[in-house]
Amino acid sequence: MDRGERIHWICAMLRDSLYEGASFVLFENPESGRFIQFALIGRDGLICDVPLTMLSREEEEKIRALMPETSRDMETGELLSYQRWFDVHELYSAAELAERIFTQIFGLPPNYELRCLSG
């Protein structure tokens, strides 16, 4: 699967999961174990979420430009993840961001594989 095909596939998985009423979608590269997750907010939109535990310090610096919003622990204020909101009409943009994270942040090769889990 090349970059364009993968973006269309990610977009289709997000769209299908939204319309099926799923609450999350997780995309994972089986070889590296690296993943990103999307929280689906009804049929209104979705939040791309990259847990801090997935990131090295260098990767964290790079991802701030793509995903300025964060999730923090309510009690401690500790950073948990980087996030970005997408309206339901921006699924292609969400898929493009996912592709950028896997290649530009996680450094996966152009021919990397993904699997999708939703629920």
N, C-alpha and C positions, 0 to 999 in steps of 0.2 A: 504494500500500500504506500503510495507516495503522499507527500504533504497535502496536496489538494484533496485527494480521496479520503485521507484521514480526517481532515477538517469537516468534510461533508458527512462522514460516518459519525463523528462526535456530535455534530449538529442534529443528525437524525436520532441518535440515542437520547439526547437531551429532550428533543421534541416529543418523542414517543413516551418517555418517562413522565414528562409533564402531563400529557393527555391521559396517561394511565393512572394518574393520581399518586405517583411515587413521591416519597418525601426526600429521597437522596439519590444521587448517582455518583459512583466512584469509578474513575478511570485509573488503571494501574498498568505499569509496564512489568510483566511477569519476570523478566530477566533481572531487573535491578530492584524490584519491590517498591519503586518510587510511584507515588500516586497523588492525585488531586481529587477533591470531592466537591460536589455541588449540592447545596441544600435547596430544595425546590419549595417555593412559597406558594402553595395552591397552584393556580394557573396564571398567577400574576407575574412571576419572575423567578429568578434564582440567584443564589450567592455562590460564587466560586470561592473555595476555601482551601488554603494550603497550610497545613499544620507546621508550626515552627520546628517540630521534631524531624521534619523531612529536609530541613535546610541546613547547610553549612553556613558559617559566618559570611563567606564570600557570596553564596547564593542569596542569603538574606538581604545583603546590600543591593544586589541586582533586582530582586523582586519588589522592593519598595517603590520603584518607579512605575511598575506595572499595576501594583495593588496597594495603594496608599492606605486603605482602610484596614483596621485590625480588629481582632476579637481578643478580649482580655478577661481574665478570671475576675468575677465580680467581687470576691473577697480580698484578694491579694493585689489585683491590678496587673498581675503577671501576663505578659504577652503569650497568647496561645496560637494564633494563626494570622495570616494575611488574607484579606478578603476583597471581593469586588462584586457589586450588585449589577445584575443585568435584567432589564425589562424582558417580558416574554417575546417581544418583537426583535430582540437582540441576540437570538440564539447563535447566529453565525459568528457574531463578535465574541461570544463566550467560547465557541469552539476554536476560534483563532487564538484566543488567549491561552486556552489549554495547550494548543500546539506550541506556542511560544514558550510556555513554562517547561514543557518536556524537552524542547531542543535548546533554548537559550539559557534557561536557568539550571535544569538538571543535566544538560550537556549530552543528551542521548543522540545517537547517530541518526541520520536522515531516514533510515529504514527500520526504525524501532517499531515494536508491536505494542498494542494496547488491548486490554480486555475491559469490559464494562460490567459493573454490578449495580443493580438498583433495587430499591425497595421502599 
